[in-house]
Amino acid sequence: MLKLQPSSLSSPKESSHHIQVAIPMALNMTFTYESSVPLQPGTFVEVPFRRTTTIGIVWHSNPTSSLKNPPFKLKNITQIYNIPPLFPSFIKFIDWVSGYTLAPLGNVLKLFLCVHFTEKHLIQILPEAPIPNIQNLILSKPQQKAWSSLNKLISHKKFQPILLQGVTGSGKTEVYFKAIENVLKKERTCLILQPEINLTFDWINRFKRHFGFEPSIWHSNLTPKKRRDTWLQILRGEIKVVVGTRSALFLPFPSLDMILVDEEHDTSYKQEEQTLYHARDMAVVRAKYENCPIILVSATPSLETQVNVKKERYKAIYITERYGKSSMPAIHLIDMREAASNLRKLQREHKRTFYLASATQEEIKKNLEKKQQTLIFLNRRGYAPLTLCLSCGKRLECPNCTAWLIEHRAKSSLSCHHCGYTRVYPKKCPSCKEDDTLSPFGPGVERLEEEISFLFPKARIALMTSDTLSNQKDAIQKFKNILDRKVDIIIGTQVMAKGHTFPHLTLTIVTDADLGLSTTDMRASEKTFQLLQQVGGRAGRADEPGQVILQTFDPNHPVMKALQSYDDAAFYALEQEKREQANLPPFGHLASIIISSSKEEEARQTCQHLFSCIPPHNKNVQVLGPAPASMAKRKRQYRWRFLIQAPKGFFLQNFLRRWVSKIKHPSSTKISIDIDPQSFM
């Protein structure tokens, strides 16, 4: 039985040991405590800190001679937790993450030490891990070929990054299930990362059918008790398989024998708050410290991963055919410029706005007649992205952010999707006080639902967004309804773009295929290509052939042409050439410095001070800014940013560390460093 042991360290001894302890607080240092017994790195201890006590981790142990005459009285470690210590490889991993991201060591430690436990929790008898009851998987010839190659690469526990790339519907999941099966048969440990919680529902059902038990799940919506129990079981080595979102990367596995990153290209792997890191990239580093293979899975791999394959840093395995009799769906482009006249005619006739072209409406009608399911995709929640007063021109904006308020007609409210601010939909314009002058502009998924209900009043519709899937029980029921053919038309956002297999879905429609291209993000084309190929891949995954309709105002854009012809190689070659010429990732380094404060002038002055302190640097290093962030105000914080571009081989972290350490700034101003930024808001 595990228990909390009182330490005998409270009384001074002739022989004492100075112990370095890391504390999960926003501090980039360890603290020295005194102990009458030596403690190995990784030991869990309780220490006094400021006016309270806290759990810490022994980071290093120094002999007494290192502090013969300390200038202050050292405090004693008060308790030692009788639970397994962290492995040295995990301590090195946390140190590395802190050094790479420039996040304080204590903040990275908080990602790991994210539960609270006491003596009573340590002595609880938790349920034993389930015994697998593995069912035989029948693989197609392409799958069997892929598994044979993968099995050779993972047969020995050693570090090896592997890309498993397969077209949508090719059965990549079944192939890597065979890899998980091998780990379980050896009674070893496996971590599977998924980009979003919603992707885990269908995946867990498939896992349970094959392995005979549910894996342990880790994400932010777990109850405190469930988090604590799972965390302790993982620390003790009692759990062999965990599937989770990006934070699962920091769970205290005694050892890992395989890491798997599903949908490795997904932007959700980037942590954008507090400690900024990319879980896919950090997973590769953890696999290196654990000396185990890591499998990166995607139908549309990131350019970074593809370049690593070309440079032979990663191995690659490809599945080029769909499973069974299904084939890739035909992709059709509808030029919305040509469709505009028909839409205006419909608008005059019915006195309402339409966003689905006449040809698109006709295909939906045909699909309903065939009793097949249709997915209509728009990556925009709510009813309308902008509400405008037709009298005075006032745009309704969030008071806390530089963002428009999104109308949610079902709730009769206006909301900000950045800070969560919500207000009741006003009857009068807040500016000119005129009645009935507020008008919605642009479509969200709720507006599409209204249009579909008007066009096809007998169709059974399911609205699938993060708003409507926030409750796990309801979400599972919604997905079950689709599988049971109780839904004819699915209207969804990005949560429907990947990871789901609906056998009777044969038509996918993207209403605004250009949406992701209208940004200054250097990855805009790549992200749009990946998203549209993923969402299009939901169609025709069983016996019935599928088709995809992309409504676009620029059918000649390289993204649209590559999608229509399934010419991934041509698209990525063009994207690689553009990035390489501009010295952008993965051919160069990028970092952002974001300055934020609730006081606008304070943020601006801190920027000016930082600008005056830029250290001498290589002429190939560019410091752009300072400039207001594209979202100049977010969550009541005024935001400025620098963007630093550097060539490969330049030690960017050292440059940034020297630069930022030169200035003192008010405590109300925050300076954040984002290495490898994915978002430029």
PyMOL commands that set and color helices and strands:
alter all, ss='L'
color gray80, all
select helices_A, chain A and resi 64-67+88-101+105-112+119-122+141-154+172-185+197-211+224-235+246-250+267-269+279-290+303-310+336-350+358-369+409-411+445-455+472-483+494-496+515-517+524-536+558-565+568-582+600-612+652-660
alter helices_A, ss='H'
color red, helices_A
select strands_A, chain A and resi 4-6+17-22+31-35+44-49+52-62+79-81+160-166+190-193+216-218+241-244+258-261+270-271+277-278+293-298+315-319+330-335+373-377+386-389+406-408+413-415+422-424+438-441+461-464+489-492+505-510+547-552+588-597+622-634+637-647+669-675
alter strands_A, ss='S'
color yellow, strands_A
deselect
rebuild
show_as cartoon
